[in-house]
Every structure is written in C-alpha cells, then in structure tokens.
Amino acid sequence: MKKTILFITLFACATMVNAQDYLDILKVSHSQATLGNVIDSLETDVSNTNIELYMPIPITQKAVILAGFTYEKTGLGNMFFDFGEAQYDFVDGSKNLIMTRFNLGMKIKHGNNWSGTYVALPKLASDFSNLGADDFQIGGLALLEKKYSSRKVLKFGAYVSSENFGTTVTPIIGLWYKSKNGKFYVNATLPIRADVNYSLTDAFSLGANLLSSVKSYNLSNERNSDFYVQEESIRLSAFAAYGFLNDMFIVRARVGLDTTDYALYDKNAASVVQVLTKQIGNRKDTDRRNSEFAAAPFVGIDLMFRLGL
C-alpha cells in the first residue's frame, strides 16, 4: 500500500516539473543503508553498487545506435527468513543479488519534433551461484519524445520485462526542462528516475534524485534454489554535486530515504503480470516467506562522466 501511494505521488510530481543537452557516458553509484523489519527489531545492512555505461553510435542524421551495459550488486546482511513463528538468517551464498544487463537499441528522429527510443534489455539477475535458464530475463523500453523548444521535452512510453514472478509493466511519463538562465533543470522519466538540479555556481549545485525499480532475482545456490527474491525499490534523496573540467566529471553526495523491500517467494508462487505495484494473477500475500523490510535513511555517492551535446 505504501508503495502504491508513493508511485501515485511521483506521477503527480511529473506534472509540476529539458531537450536534453548532455549525456552521462559513465555513472558509478554506491549507497549504504541499515534496513529494519516491520514486525520486530531485526536489522540488516544493505549496500548497493550500480555501474552504467552508455555508447551512442550515430549511423545517419536521424538514427543513433544505443549500446550500453549495466551492472548492479546488492549485498544483504540477512533476509529475515520465516519458518512459522521463528526467524532465521536466510543463507550464505544468496546474500549478494547481482544483475548484469546489456542495453541495445536505437534512437530515431521521426519528424515534426518527435523522436523515439527503442531498447532491448536482456539481463541475468540472480545470486550468480549456479547460472542457468532461470537467471535470464529480457525486457524492452519504448519511449517517445516531443520537443516543444530547446528547453522543454515531453516524454512518455513503457518498460516491460519478464521476471521470476511473471511480467512487470511500467508506464512512463516524463519531462526535461531547463530554465532560461541555465541554472535549473529537471530530467524526469517517472516512475523510474528523476533529477532536479539547481546550480549555485558554475561548479557547485544542489538537487534531488529519485531512483525506483521492480525486478526479481533467481536464487540458484543449492540450498536456496526453490526461491526467488522480488525487489521493489524507491530511493529518494537530496544531493550536493561538484563538477570538474567544465562539468565533464561530476561527484555527487546523497542522503535520503530507502524504501526498498526484498520479498522472498517460492518459485511456484507467481503472478501473471504486475503493473507498477498492482499484481494480476494467482500469487497471494501469504505466499511470501519473509518479513517486509522497513524504510530507513541511506547515504550514497555518485561519480559521473558527462558529455555535452
């Protein structure tokens, strides 16, 4: 319920918040939080490291190949595994949830100030103990953009992905906006991500950041091969950023709220489709095998290599 309310709030924010004049070629992020348990006082340390690499390759005046790679690793202290009324530390070997993904697609100018971005997103998502077919998933992104001026672009589309629980569908709406003086910008692709930034000097800026996701990890460790983890994540943060070499290299320090939940399910518990947080299918709340994680503060740092366009 709390995630549904947050998603609705994020979509509402999209209506209040540029053509984008930069591209982050490389981004490395790390965050750290101590998440609690909504039932009792159990806590676990959670670390998250994300690396994103993008390589646009122009082929014509109207078409650009988009190639990239994403690596994400989440380290969990424990999973709050439940057997009846008892709770146990889940397993050695399944505390690292890893996702590796290739991003391959095209951005095409359709004319009349319309353009489209179409990307295939095959990935491996598991504990990487014994890789197999259940670790492979594939997704796709389709995003249309309407350029209204050099400072404003409207975006809408959808992200779809196969997951261990079935299929996730995420409608997308967003806006890129930049003020006349260039000090303020918003780059929002909601509910997946958003950046709001205000430059106090040529190098120093303050802002806010949103990152969210719904994805799953197959557990292939021999002791845990009957289970998968479904991650529903919303991380909201404020940041201070400093740019070097005319903002080619940017360092951001973040502090915020991590609402990520890591739900453990038997592999025979699956829903047909999930739209945002709404599940349509045969999986029940009682199929969950661990306790819900509670929201907590987190700290993080981003390192970005950015090119102007």
PATILUM-28418 format. One line per 2 residues: number of its first residue (from 1); their letters; for each residue x negated, y, z of N, C-alpha, C, O. Coordinates in steps of 0.1 Angstrom, whole numbers. Each point is the difference from the previous one (the first is absolute). Layout:
BEGIN
NUM> a> X Y Z X Y Z X Y Z X Y Z | ...;
//
This chain:
BEGIN
1> mk> -8 -12 0 8 12 0 -9 13 0 3 9 -7 | -13 -9 15 -9 12 1 -7 2 -13 -2 12 -4;
3> kt> -1 -23 -4 -7 2 -12 10 6 -11 -4 8 -8 | 16 -13 9 10 5 -9 2 15 2 1 8 -10;
5> il> 0 -3 22 2 14 3 -12 8 -5 1 11 -6 | -13 -17 8 -12 7 -5 -1 2 -15 -4 10 -5;
7> fi> 8 -21 -2 0 1 -15 10 10 -5 -3 8 -9 | 15 -7 16 10 10 -4 -6 14 2 2 9 -8;
9> tl> -8 -7 19 -7 13 3 -10 3 -10 -1 12 -4 | -7 -21 0 -11 2 -10 6 4 -14 -5 9 -6;
11> fa> 16 -15 2 6 4 -12 6 14 0 -1 7 -9 | 7 -4 21 5 14 2 -11 10 -1 2 11 -6;
13> ca> -14 -14 11 -11 9 0 -5 3 -15 -5 10 -3 | 7 -20 -5 -4 1 -14 7 12 -7 -6 6 -9;
15> tm> 18 -3 13 7 11 -7 -4 13 5 3 10 -6 | -11 -9 16 -5 13 6 -14 3 -4 -5 11 1;
17> vn> -2 -20 -5 -14 2 -3 -1 7 -14 -11 3 -4 | -52 -21 -53 1 13 -6 -2 -5 -14 -4 -12 1;
19> aq> 4 18 -23 -7 -10 -6 -14 -2 7 -6 10 3 | 3 -23 0 -12 -2 9 -12 4 -8 -2 -4 -11;
21> dy> -8 11 19 -12 5 -7 -12 -7 6 -11 6 -2 | 12 -18 8 -11 -7 5 3 -15 -1 11 -4 -1;
23> ld> -22 -4 2 2 -15 1 -10 -5 10 -12 3 -1 | 17 -11 11 -9 -6 9 -6 -13 -6 8 -10 0;
25> il> -20 10 -4 -6 -11 -6 -3 -11 10 2 -12 -3 | -7 16 15 -3 -10 10 5 5 14 -2 12 3;
27> kv> 9 -20 4 5 4 13 -3 -12 10 4 -11 -2 | -10 14 13 -3 -10 11 6 6 12 -3 11 5;
29> sh> 12 -20 2 7 5 12 -2 -11 11 0 -12 -3 | 0 17 15 -1 -9 11 9 6 12 -1 12 2;
31> sq> 9 -21 4 8 5 11 -1 -10 12 -3 -12 -3 | 6 16 15 -1 -8 11 12 3 10 2 12 2;
33> at> 5 -22 3 11 2 9 1 -12 10 -5 -10 -3 | 12 13 14 3 -11 9 15 -1 1 7 9 6;
35> lg> -2 -19 -12 15 -2 -1 5 -8 11 -6 -10 4 | 18 14 1 6 -8 11 10 -9 -5 3 -2 -12;
37> nv> 4 -4 22 11 -10 -3 13 6 6 0 5 11 | 11 -5 -19 12 6 5 6 -8 12 9 6 7;
39> id> -13 -18 -5 6 -8 11 -7 1 13 6 2 10 | -19 -2 -10 -8 2 13 -12 8 -2 -1 8 -10;
41> sl> -9 -9 18 -12 9 0 -11 -5 -8 -11 6 1 | 12 -17 -8 -10 -5 -9 -5 10 -10 9 7 -6;
43> et> -22 -6 3 -5 10 -10 -10 -7 -8 -6 -11 4 | 3 16 -16 -10 -5 -9 -6 11 -7 6 9 -5;
45> dv> -20 -10 3 -7 10 -8 2 -4 -15 -1 -11 -4 | 4 21 -4 2 -2 -14 -9 10 -8 1 12 2;
47> sn> -9 -17 -11 -8 8 -9 4 -2 -14 4 -11 -4 | -5 22 -4 4 -1 -14 -10 7 -9 -3 12 3;
49> tn> -2 -19 -12 -10 6 -10 6 -2 -14 4 -10 -4 | -4 21 -3 6 1 -14 -10 6 -9 -5 11 2;
51> ie> 2 -17 -14 -9 5 -10 8 0 -13 5 -10 -4 | -5 22 -3 7 1 -13 -9 6 -10 -7 10 2;
53> ly> 6 -17 -13 -9 5 -11 9 1 -13 7 -9 -4 | -8 21 -3 8 2 -12 -10 4 -11 -9 8 2;
55> mp> 12 -13 -14 -8 3 -12 9 3 -12 4 -9 -7 | 0 22 5 8 3 -12 -8 0 -13 -11 5 0;
57> ip> 16 -12 -11 -7 -1 -12 8 6 -11 9 -7 -5 | -11 19 0 8 5 -11 -2 -7 -13 -12 -4 -3;
59> it> 23 1 -4 -1 -7 -13 5 8 -11 -5 -1 -12 | 15 9 14 5 10 -9 4 13 7 -2 0 12;
61> qk> 6 10 -19 4 12 7 13 -2 8 3 8 9 | 4 -18 -11 12 -3 7 0 -12 9 10 -2 7;
63> av> -21 -5 -7 0 -13 8 -13 -1 7 -11 2 -5 | 12 -6 18 -12 -3 8 2 -14 7 10 -2 6;
65> il> -20 -6 -7 0 -13 7 -4 3 15 -9 7 3 | 17 -13 6 -2 2 14 -6 -13 6 8 -10 -1;
67> ag> -20 9 5 -6 -12 6 -4 4 14 -5 11 3 | 6 -21 6 -4 2 14 0 -12 8 4 -11 -4;
69> ft> -8 12 17 -1 -11 9 3 5 14 -5 11 4 | 12 -18 4 4 3 13 -4 -11 10 3 -12 -3;
71> ye> -9 15 14 -4 -10 10 5 6 13 -2 11 4 | 9 -20 4 5 4 13 -2 -11 10 3 -12 -3;
73> kt> -8 15 14 -2 -10 11 5 5 13 -3 11 4 | 12 -19 2 6 3 13 -5 -10 10 2 -12 -2;
75> gl> -8 17 13 -5 -9 11 10 1 11 2 11 6 | 3 -23 -1 10 0 11 -6 -8 12 -7 -10 -2;
77> gn> 9 16 14 -5 -7 12 8 -12 3 -6 -11 3 | 19 12 -5 9 -12 1 13 3 -6 3 11 -4;
79> mf> 5 -22 2 13 1 -7 12 -1 9 11 0 -5 | -13 -1 19 11 -1 9 9 -12 -4 12 2 -1;
81> fd> -18 -13 -1 8 -12 -5 9 -5 11 -5 -2 11 | 17 -1 -14 10 -5 9 3 -14 -1 3 -5 -12;
83> fg> -3 -3 22 5 -13 1 10 -1 12 -4 -1 11 | 17 3 -15 10 1 11 -2 13 8 0 11 -6;
85> ea> -2 -12 19 -2 12 8 -15 2 2 -3 10 6 | -6 -18 -11 -14 2 2 -6 7 -11 5 -1 -12;
87> qy> -16 8 14 -7 7 -11 -15 -4 0 -6 -2 11 | 1 1 -23 -14 -4 -1 -7 8 -11 6 6 -9;
89> df> -19 -4 11 -8 5 -10 1 -9 -12 -1 -12 1 | 4 18 -13 4 -9 -11 -11 -9 -5 2 -13 2;
91> vd> -12 17 -8 -10 -9 -6 -13 7 -3 0 12 -4 | -10 -19 6 -13 4 -6 1 -3 -15 5 -11 -4;
93> gs> -11 20 -4 0 -3 -14 11 7 -8 0 1 -12 | 11 3 19 11 7 -6 2 14 5 11 6 -2;
95> kn> -21 -1 8 1 14 6 -5 10 -10 2 12 2 | -8 -16 -13 -4 9 -10 10 -1 -12 0 -11 -7;
97> li> 8 21 4 9 -1 -11 -6 9 -11 -3 11 1 | 0 -18 -13 -7 6 -11 8 1 -12 7 -10 -4;
99> mt> -8 21 -3 7 2 -13 -10 5 -10 -6 11 2 | 4 -18 -14 -8 5 -11 10 1 -12 7 -9 -3;
101> rf> -8 21 -4 9 2 -11 -6 7 -12 -8 9 2 | 10 -14 -14 -4 7 -12 12 9 -4 12 -4 0;
103> nl> -15 16 -5 9 9 -5 -3 2 -15 -10 6 -3 | 19 -10 -5 -2 2 -15 12 4 -7 11 -6 1;
105> gm> -12 18 -8 12 5 -7 -3 11 -9 -12 2 -4 | 22 7 1 -2 11 -9 8 12 5 11 -2 6;
107> ki> -16 13 -10 8 13 2 2 5 -14 -10 2 -8 | 22 1 4 4 4 -13 8 13 0 9 1 8;
109> kh> -13 8 -17 8 12 -2 11 -3 -10 -3 -3 -11 | 15 5 16 12 -3 -8 5 12 -8 8 -2 -10;
111> gn> -13 13 13 5 12 -7 11 8 8 6 -6 9 | -4 18 -12 10 8 7 -3 2 14 9 0 9;
113> nw> -22 0 -5 -5 1 13 3 -12 9 -1 1 12 | 4 -12 -18 2 -13 7 -13 -9 -2 -6 0 -11;
115> sg> 2 -7 22 -10 -10 -1 4 -12 9 8 2 9 | -14 -13 -12 3 -12 7 -13 -7 5 -10 -1 -8;
117> ty> 10 -5 19 -11 -8 6 6 -14 2 10 -2 7 | -17 -8 -13 5 -14 1 -12 -9 3 -10 -1 -7;
119> va> 11 -6 19 -12 -7 5 4 -14 5 10 -1 7 | -17 -9 -11 1 -13 5 -9 -2 12 -12 5 0;
121> lp> 16 -11 11 -7 -1 13 -1 -14 5 7 -3 10 | -15 -5 -16 -2 -14 5 -9 1 13 -9 8 0;
123> kl> 12 -17 10 -8 1 12 -1 -13 7 8 -9 -3 | -18 8 12 -1 -11 9 2 6 14 -6 10 4;
125> as> 15 -16 4 3 5 14 1 -12 9 10 -7 -1 | -19 6 10 0 -11 10 -11 2 10 -6 11 1;
127> df> 4 -22 7 -12 1 10 -13 -5 -7 -10 0 6 | 11 -3 -19 -11 -4 -8 -8 -12 6 -12 -1 -1;
129> sn> 19 -8 8 -6 -12 6 -1 -11 -11 -11 -5 -2 | 22 2 -5 0 -10 -10 9 5 -12 12 -2 0;
131> lg> -18 9 -9 7 7 -10 8 -10 -9 -6 -11 -4 | 18 14 1 8 -9 -8 11 8 -7 0 13 0;
133> ad> 10 -20 -6 10 7 -8 9 9 8 5 10 -4 | -3 -14 17 9 8 9 -6 14 3 7 8 5;
135> df> -20 -7 -7 -7 13 3 2 10 -11 -3 12 1 | 7 -17 -13 1 9 -12 14 6 -1 10 -6 2;
137> qi> -10 19 -4 13 8 -2 -3 9 -12 -11 4 -3 | 22 1 -3 -1 10 -10 10 10 1 12 -3 3;
139> gg> -16 16 -6 10 11 1 -2 8 -12 -8 -2 -9 | 17 12 8 0 10 -11 5 13 4 9 1 9;
141> la> -14 10 -15 4 13 3 4 7 -13 -8 0 -10 | 19 7 10 4 8 -11 4 14 5 9 1 9;
143> ll> -16 9 -14 3 14 6 1 10 -11 -10 1 -8 | 21 6 7 2 10 -10 -3 14 7 4 2 11;
145> ek> -10 7 -19 -3 13 5 5 11 -10 -2 -1 -12 | 9 11 18 5 11 -8 -8 13 4 1 4 12;
147> ky> -9 1 -21 -8 12 3 9 13 -3 4 3 -11 | -1 4 22 7 12 -1 -8 13 -2 4 9 -6;
149> ss> -17 -10 11 -9 11 -1 -14 -5 3 -1 -12 4 | -9 20 -4 -13 -4 3 -2 -2 15 -10 -5 5;
151> rk> 21 8 3 -1 -1 15 11 -9 5 0 -3 12 | 8 -3 -20 11 -9 5 3 -11 -9 2 2 -12;
153> vl> -1 -14 18 4 -12 -8 9 -9 9 -3 -2 12 | 14 -2 -18 9 -9 7 -3 -15 -4 -3 -2 -12;
155> kf> 3 -7 21 -3 -14 -2 11 -9 5 5 2 11 | -2 -13 -19 9 -10 5 -3 -13 -7 -4 0 -11;
157> ga> 7 -11 18 -2 -13 -6 2 -11 10 9 1 9 | -16 -12 -10 2 -12 9 -13 -8 1 -8 -1 -10;
159> yv> 6 -5 21 -10 -10 2 7 -14 4 8 0 8 | -13 -10 -15 6 -14 3 -11 -9 2 -10 0 -7;
161> ss> 11 -10 16 -11 -9 2 6 -13 6 9 0 8 | -14 -12 -13 3 -12 6 -8 -1 13 -11 4 1;
163> en> 18 -10 9 -6 -2 13 3 -14 6 8 -7 -6 | -14 4 17 3 -13 6 14 -1 5 6 -11 0;
165> fg> 1 22 3 13 -1 4 10 2 -12 12 -1 3 | -17 3 -15 9 2 -11 -5 11 -9 -11 -1 -6;
167> tt> 19 12 4 -4 11 -8 3 13 7 11 1 7 | -20 8 -8 2 13 6 2 11 -11 -7 -1 -10;
169> vt> 17 9 12 3 11 -10 0 13 7 7 2 10 | -15 7 -15 -1 14 6 3 10 -10 -9 3 -9;
171> pi> 20 4 10 3 12 -9 -10 11 4 -3 1 12 | -1 7 -22 -10 11 3 6 13 -5 6 1 -11;
173> ig> -8 9 19 3 14 -4 -12 9 6 -5 -3 11 | 1 13 -19 -11 8 5 -1 13 -7 7 3 -10;
175> lw> -17 5 14 -2 13 -5 -14 4 2 -6 -3 10 | 0 9 -20 -13 6 1 2 15 -2 5 5 -10;
177> yk> -10 3 21 2 14 0 -12 7 5 -7 -4 9 | 3 15 -16 -11 8 4 4 15 0 6 5 -10;
179> sk> -10 2 21 4 14 1 -8 9 -10 -10 -5 -5 | 15 17 2 -7 9 -9 -14 3 3 -9 0 -8;
181> ng> 6 1 21 -13 4 5 -9 -13 1 -12 2 3 | 17 -14 -5 -7 -12 0 -4 -5 14 -7 -10 1;
183> kf> 12 17 9 -4 -5 14 9 -11 5 -5 -8 8 | 17 7 -13 9 -10 6 4 -10 -11 3 4 -12;
185> yv> -3 -17 15 5 -10 -10 7 -11 7 -3 -4 12 | 12 -2 -19 7 -13 5 -1 -10 -11 3 3 -12;
187> na> -8 -15 15 0 -11 -10 8 -11 7 -6 -8 8 | 18 6 -12 9 -10 7 5 -10 -10 6 4 -10;
189> tl> -8 -17 13 6 -11 -7 7 -8 10 -6 -11 5 | 18 15 -1 6 -6 11 9 -12 -4 6 -1 -10;
191> pi> -5 -9 19 -5 0 14 -14 -6 2 -4 -3 11 | -4 2 -22 -13 -7 1 -11 8 6 -7 -4 9;
193> ra> 6 17 -14 -11 8 5 3 15 -2 8 3 -9 | -14 6 17 2 14 -2 -12 7 7 -4 -4 10;
195> dv> 0 15 -16 -10 9 6 5 14 -1 5 5 -10 | -5 2 21 3 15 1 -13 7 5 -6 -4 10;
197> ny> 1 14 -18 -13 5 3 0 15 -1 6 6 -10 | -12 1 20 -2 15 -1 -14 3 2 -6 -3 11;
199> sl> 0 11 -20 -14 4 1 -2 12 8 5 11 -4 | -12 -11 15 -3 11 8 -12 8 -6 -1 12 1;
201> td> -9 -20 -6 -11 6 -7 -2 -8 -13 7 -9 -3 | -18 12 -5 -2 -8 -12 -4 -14 3 2 -9 -9;
203> af> -7 6 21 -4 -14 3 8 -6 11 1 -13 0 | 6 20 8 7 -6 12 15 2 -2 5 10 -4;
205> sl> 2 -21 7 14 0 -1 7 -9 11 -7 -8 6 | 20 11 -3 8 -8 9 12 -6 -8 4 6 -10;
207> ga> 1 -17 15 11 -5 -7 7 -12 8 -3 -3 11 | 12 -4 -18 7 -11 5 0 -11 -11 -1 3 -12;
209> nl> 1 -16 17 -1 -11 -9 10 -11 4 3 -2 12 | 3 -5 -22 8 -11 2 -5 -12 -9 -3 2 -11;
211> ls> 3 -14 17 -3 -12 -7 10 -11 5 2 -1 12 | 4 -5 -21 10 -11 4 -2 -12 -10 -4 2 -11;
213> sv> 9 -13 16 -1 -12 -9 9 -11 6 3 -1 12 | 2 -8 -21 7 -12 4 -7 -11 -8 1 -1 -12;
215> ks> -8 -8 19 -7 -11 -7 -2 -12 9 3 1 12 | -7 -12 -18 -2 -13 8 -13 -6 -2 -7 2 -10;
217> yn> 3 -10 20 -13 -7 -1 3 -15 3 6 -4 10 | -11 -5 -19 1 -14 2 -11 -4 10 -11 4 -1;
219> ls> 15 -13 11 -10 -5 9 -4 -14 -5 8 -9 1 | -21 8 -5 -4 -13 -5 -10 -7 9 -4 -11 -4;
221> ne> 1 17 15 -8 -8 10 7 -13 4 12 0 1 | -19 -10 0 6 -14 2 10 0 11 10 -7 0;
223> rn> -13 14 11 8 0 12 13 8 -2 10 -1 8 | -10 10 -18 11 10 -1 6 0 -14 7 9 -4;
225> sd> -9 -20 -4 4 0 -14 15 -1 -2 5 1 -11 | 3 -2 22 14 0 -1 7 14 1 12 1 1;
227> fy> -21 9 0 6 14 3 -5 10 -10 -10 -2 -7 | 17 13 7 -5 12 -7 3 12 9 8 0 9;
229> vq> -15 11 -12 2 13 7 6 10 -9 -5 2 -11 | 16 5 15 5 11 -7 -3 13 7 3 2 12;
231> ee> -10 7 -19 -4 13 5 9 11 -5 3 1 -12 | 3 6 21 8 12 -3 -7 12 7 -1 0 12;
233> si> -5 9 -20 -9 10 6 4 14 -4 3 3 -12 | -3 6 22 1 14 -2 -10 7 9 1 -2 12;
235> rl> -10 9 -18 -10 7 7 1 15 -3 -2 4 -12 | 6 4 22 1 14 -2 -11 7 8 -3 -4 11;
237> sa> -4 14 -17 -12 6 6 -2 14 -4 5 5 -10 | -11 3 19 -5 13 -3 -16 -1 -3 -6 -9 6;
239> fa> 1 17 -14 -14 -1 -3 -7 13 -2 6 11 -2 | -19 -11 4 -9 11 -3 -10 -5 -10 -6 -11 2;
241> ay> 4 19 -13 -8 -5 -11 -11 10 -3 2 12 1 | -14 -17 -5 -11 9 -4 -5 -5 -13 -3 -12 -2;
243> gf> 2 21 -8 -5 -4 -13 -15 5 -3 -4 11 4 | -3 -20 -10 -14 3 -4 -1 0 -15 8 -6 -7;
245> ln> -18 14 2 -3 0 -14 13 4 -8 4 -7 -9 | 2 18 13 12 6 -7 11 -11 1 7 -2 -10;
247> dm> -5 -4 21 11 -9 3 -1 -13 -8 9 -7 -2 | -21 4 -3 -2 -13 -7 -1 -11 10 5 -11 -3;
249> fi> -11 14 15 0 -10 11 7 5 12 -3 11 5 | 13 -18 0 9 5 11 0 -10 11 1 -12 -2;
251> vr> -2 18 14 1 -8 13 12 5 7 2 12 2 | 7 -22 2 12 4 8 0 -8 13 -2 -12 0;
253> ar> 5 19 11 2 -7 13 15 1 3 6 10 -1 | 0 -22 4 14 -1 2 4 -4 14 -8 -8 6;
255> vg> 19 12 -1 6 -5 12 15 0 -1 6 9 -6 | 1 -20 10 14 -1 -3 7 -11 7 -5 -5 10;
257> ld> 16 1 -15 8 -11 5 1 -12 -9 3 2 -12 | -6 -14 17 0 -12 -8 12 -8 4 1 -4 12;
259> tt> 8 2 -21 12 -8 3 0 -14 -6 10 -7 -1 | -22 2 -3 -1 -12 -7 5 -12 9 -3 -1 11;
261> dy> 11 -8 -18 4 -12 7 -5 -12 -8 1 0 -13 | -6 -10 19 -5 -12 -6 9 -12 4 -2 -6 11;
263> al> 12 2 -19 10 -10 3 -5 -13 -5 -4 -2 -11 | 4 -8 20 -4 -14 -3 12 -9 -3 9 0 8;
265> yd> -9 -7 -20 11 -8 -4 -5 -14 -5 -11 -1 -5 | 20 -9 7 -2 -13 -6 1 2 -15 8 9 -5;
267> kn> -15 -17 -3 0 2 -15 14 -4 -6 3 4 -11 | 5 -12 19 13 -3 -6 10 11 3 12 -2 -3;
269> aa> -16 12 10 9 12 3 -3 11 -10 -11 6 1 | 20 -4 -11 -3 9 -10 13 8 -4 11 -6 1;
271> sv> -12 18 -5 11 8 -5 -1 1 -15 -11 -1 -5 | 22 3 -2 -1 0 -14 -6 13 -5 -9 0 -9;
273> vq> 13 11 15 -6 13 -4 1 10 12 9 -1 8 | -19 10 -8 1 10 11 -2 14 -7 -10 2 -7;
275> vl> 20 6 8 0 14 -5 -3 9 12 8 2 9 | -20 5 -10 -5 7 12 0 -9 12 -7 -10 0;
277> tk> 15 12 10 1 -9 12 13 -8 0 2 -8 10 | 6 9 -20 12 -8 -1 -2 -14 -6 -4 0 -12;
279> qi> 7 -10 19 -2 -14 -5 13 -6 -5 10 1 6 | -11 -7 -18 11 -6 -6 -4 -15 -3 -8 -3 -9;
281> gn> 13 -6 17 -4 -14 -1 4 -8 12 8 4 8 | -15 -16 -6 4 -9 10 -9 0 12 2 -8 9;
283> rk> -12 17 -8 -8 1 12 7 7 11 7 11 -2 | -8 -16 14 7 6 12 -11 6 9 -12 -3 0;
285> dt> 17 12 8 -9 6 10 -6 -10 10 -11 1 5 | 19 -12 -3 -5 -10 10 -11 -9 -6 -6 -8 7;
287> dr> 4 9 -21 -11 -7 -6 -14 5 4 -10 -6 -2 | 10 18 7 -13 6 4 -6 -7 11 7 -4 10;
289> rn> -20 2 -10 -7 -8 10 -8 8 10 -7 -6 9 | 6 19 -10 -8 8 9 8 12 4 11 3 -6;
291> se> -16 4 16 7 12 5 -3 12 -9 -11 1 -7 | 20 9 7 -2 12 -8 -11 9 6 -1 1 12;
293> fa> -8 5 -21 -10 9 4 6 13 3 9 5 -7 | -14 2 17 5 14 4 -10 10 -7 -12 -2 -1;
295> aa> 18 14 -2 -8 11 -6 -10 5 10 2 -1 12 | -13 6 -17 -10 6 8 -9 10 -7 1 0 -13;
297> pf> -8 9 20 -9 9 -7 -11 -7 -7 -4 -11 4 | -2 17 -14 -12 -5 -7 -9 11 -4 4 12 -1;
299> vg> -16 -15 -1 -10 9 -6 -6 -6 -12 -1 -12 -1 | -3 21 -9 -5 -5 -12 -9 9 -7 -1 12 4;
301> id> -7 -16 -14 -9 8 -8 1 -4 -14 1 -12 -4 | -1 22 -6 1 -3 -14 -13 7 -6 -4 11 3;
303> lm> -2 -19 -13 -10 6 -8 4 -1 -14 4 -11 -5 | -4 22 -3 6 0 -13 -10 7 -10 -6 10 3;
305> fr> 5 -17 -15 -8 6 -11 11 5 -10 6 -8 -6 | -5 21 4 10 6 -8 -5 7 -12 -10 7 1;
307> lg> 17 -8 -13 -4 7 -12 11 9 -4 12 -4 1 | -15 16 -4 10 9 -6 4 -3 -14 -9 -5 -7;
309> l> 21 8 3 5 -4 -13 2 13 -8 4 -1 -12;
//
